[in-house]
């Protein structure tokens, strides 16, 4: 069993679910496949196994290529489109469950009302330094592939392996995206979970097709352009790319269409770290990936206001605070890398 999952915690979780009447499940801002997969799977199990009526909330709308994950029968609120509806659901909850982020700060504008709510609060996460004081019950460990995998062991610890098909699909999807299809953060438990899900009838081929083979033509052209024209290689063995608004407009970029791009430079033998900076709303979102022995996490924490896992992390560069303008983002990245490897 995963160390953070104990019999007493499973019993407490089941008791809280049995006694709950108004459950709100939340994932982090800019929801990725793991956030959507884990929250969807939990909601489906609460509905189909326990007869509950959970509401699923995200701070903003997911990328188009991930919209196949949520279950159409689960009420899903995107706070960027329906802020009052999201706030009302939170305030009316008796139980709030947060997945795939270590604290309410990762759900941005929804964090304050969640903290203020009188509801019981549960955290299910796999990132470092969970803010346990914000919650009544915490399942958290970084020694697991994803929030989806952690949820799987919680659910099977309570209900056994007879999980609804949609929940199994969502869990396998979340794990697959968070490990970049078993390329990073893979543990023995991850392989065991995947094997059990497939043995129980989950269609992995269908999931892979939906994740990786349903993009627009624009995405392929953008990915090619970035690699050929925007990738810079630094002496420290670091590659970086900057996706500005101008480039996004040129290719009709949609959120999520550079998924996997940051991993591509790591296929170069001399590259040990890769950075992708994507401009949005007065800042640049930073994705960092690294090979074993080089810490993406430490770089993100020290220079990009972020964090994450040892070899997969993220952060941001705020225009007007970290750099005066977008034109200086490349210099900021290069200086950060140089300082980091000189430490």
N, C-alpha and C positions, 0 to 999 in steps of 0.2 A: 504493500500500500504506500502511496505517496506520503512522506512524513507529516505534512501539514493536515492530512486527513485522518482524524481519529474517530473511533466509534462514538465517543461522547459528542464530538462536533456533528457527526452525521445525524445522531439522534436529535440534537438541538435544532439542526436545520430542518429536519422532517417535522418536528413539532411546530416550528415557526411557520412552515408552509401550511400545515394542517389548520392552524389557527388563523391564517391570513384570509382576508376577504377582498382587500383592494391592493393588489401587488403591482408595483411599477418596476420595470427592469430597464436599466440604462447602460449604454456603451459610450465610449469616449468620442470627443470631437474628431472630425475627419475619419469616420469609422472605416476600418479596414476589414478584410475578410474574417479575421479572428474575432473582432468585436461584434460583427454582425452574426457570424456563425455561432458563437457561444451564447449570445443573448437570445437568438432565435431558437436554438436547441432547448434552452431552459424554459422559454415561454411555451413551446410545444409540449414539453413534458408536464409542465404545470397544468396545461389545459387538458391534454389527452389522458394523463394518468390520474391527476388529482381533481380534475373537474373545476379548476380555477379559471378566472378570466383576467389574465395579466395584460398590462399595457406596456408596450415597448417604446422607448424614447431615445432618440439620438439628438445631439445638439445641432447637427446639420445633415443635409442630404448626402447619402453615399454616392460614390461614383457609379455611373450607369452599368458598368460591367459586373457590379456586385449586387445589383437589385434582384437577381434571381434567387438570392439566399433567403430573404424573409418569407415567412409563411403568410399567404394571403388571408388566412383566417385569424391572424393576430393583429389587433389594432396597433398601428405603428405611427408614431408622431415624430415629425422632423421639426425641431424647435425653430430653425431658421425660416420655415414656412408658416408654422402655427405656434407662435410663442405663448399665447394665452392658453391654448389647449394643453400645451406641455406643462405650464405652470399649474394649471388647475388639476391635472392628473397627479402631479407631485404632492400638492397640498392636500389632496384627498386620499392619499395612500396611507395604509397602515403598515406596509412593508415595502422597503426600497432595496433593490439588489443592484449593485454596481459590478460590472465585469470588465476585465481587460484594461484596467487602469488603477493606479495605486491610491488615488484619493479623489475627492470631489473636485479638486482643482482642474482635473483633466476633462471635466464636462463644462468648463467655462461658465457661461451665464446661468447654467442650471445648478452650479455648485452651491451657491448661497441658499436658494430655496430648499435644496436637499438637506443641507446642514441644519436649517431652521425647522424642518419638518419634524413632527413628533413621532413619526413612523419608526419602527425597528429597521435597522440598517445592516446589510450584509455585503461583504466584499469577497469577490472571487477573482484572483489576479495572479500574474506570474512575473511582475516587475520587482525591482529592488525597492527597499524602504517603504513598505505600505504604511499609510497613516492609520494605524490600527485604532487610535483613540476616536476616530470618527465613526466607528462601527460597533455594533453589538456582537457580531460574529464575523470572523475573518478566516478565509482559506487562501493562503498566499505562499508561494515558493518560486524562486527564479530557476530552480532545477527541474524545469519541465518545458516542453516545447511551446506551449500556448495556453491561453485561457480556455480554449476549446478542449484541450486534452485534460486540463485540471477539472473542468466541469464533467467530463466523461467519467472520471474516476469517482467523483462525488455522486453522480446519478446512478452509476452501476453499483456503488456501495450501498445505495438506498433501495433501488428498484431492481437490481440485477441487470442482465444484458437485454432484457425485453423492452428496448426503447423504441419509440415510434420511428418509422422510416425517415420522416422529415427531420427529426432530431439527429439521427445518425448521419444523414447527409450533411446537415449544417455543421456538425462537429468535425467531420472529415474535411470539409471545405475549409473551415477556419484553421485547422492544423496545417493543411497543405499550403495555404497562402502564407502563414506566419513562418513556416520553415523554408519558404521558397522551394516547395516540392521536395522536401527532405534534404535540402542543401545546407541548412544551418540549424542550430539549437535542437538537434535530434538526440533523444535519450533512448535507452532500451525500452522504457515504458511507452515511448512514442510508437516504436515499431510494434509493440504488443497491442496497443490500442488500435492501430491501423489494421493489423491482422484480424483482430476480433470484429471490427466493424465490417470488413470485407467478408469474413466468414458468416456474418449475420445477414448478408445480402445487400450491403451498401454498394452502389454502382460507382466505383472509382473512375472508370472510363468516362462516364457521363459527367462527373464532377470536373475532371481535367479538361474536357471539351468546353464546358461552360466557363471555366476560369481562363483558359489560355487560347482558345480558338474561336472566340466570338468578338474580336475587336474590329474597329473600323479601319479602312484603308489609311486614313489620316495618321493613325497611331504608328503604323509601320513606317510611313515616310518620316514622321517626326523622330522616331527612334534612330533611323538611319542618319538623319541630318545631325542629330546630337552627337552621335559617335564619330562621324566623319569631320564635323566642323567645330564642335564645341568642347570636345574632350581635351583636357590639358594634362600632361604628365609631368610631375614634379620630381626633383632629384631624390626626395625622401622615399620614393616608391609609392607615391600617392597619385591617383587620378581624380580629377574633378570636372564637373560639368555644371553650367549655370543656365537654367531655363528661364529666360526673361519673359515679360508680358509680350514683347514684340514677337518673339519666336512663337509663343502660344497662339497669338492672333494669326500669324502667318499660316499655321497648320490647323487652325480651328480646334485647338486643344480642349479636351474635356477632362475633368477631374478623374484621376486614376489611370489615364492613358500612358503614363510613363512607368507603371508598375513593372518592376524587374530591371529597369534601366540601370539603376545604381549598382546592380550586381555584375553587369557585363564587363566592366574594366578589370574585375578580379580574375577573369580568364587569362589575362596577360601575366606571364610568369614572373615578371619583375614588379608587378603591382601588389602591394600588401594592404592597401586601403583605398576605398572609393567613396567619393562625396558627390551628392547631387543637391543643388540648390534650386528651388522652384519659387518664383515670385508670386505672391498673392496678398492683396489687401494690406499694403504697407510693410510687408516683411518678406523674408525668404524662408521657406520651410527647408530644413536640412535633413537629408537622409545620409547615414554613414554606415558602410559595411566594411568588414575587414577579414583578413585571413587569421587563422589561429596564431597567437603570439603577438598580435597587435590589437590594442583595445579601442574599438570604436566608441565604447561607452565613455571612457576617460576623456577622449577628445570632445565628445558631445557635451559632457558635463562642464569641462573647463572653458570651452570657447563658444559654445552654441546654445547656452541656456537650456540644455536638454538632459538626456539620459537614455536608458534602455538596457540592452544586454551587451555582453562583452564584445560580440562581433556583429551586432545589429542595433543601431541606436539612431536617435533623431534629436532635432532641436530647431532653433530658429535664429535668424539674424534680423534685428528690427531696424528698419530704415529710420534715420533721424536720431537713433540712440547708439547702436553699435557701429553704424557707418552713416555718413551724411547722405549718400545717394546709392542707387542701384549700380551705378557704374563702378563703384569701389568695392563691390562684393567679391570679385575675384581676388583683389589684393588682400582683403580681409581673410579670405580662406587660405591664401598662400602664406601670409604672415602667421596665421594660427597654426598651420601645419609645421612651419619651420620652427616656431617656438616649442610646440608640443614634442617634436622629436629631438630637440636640443636639451630638454629637461633631464 
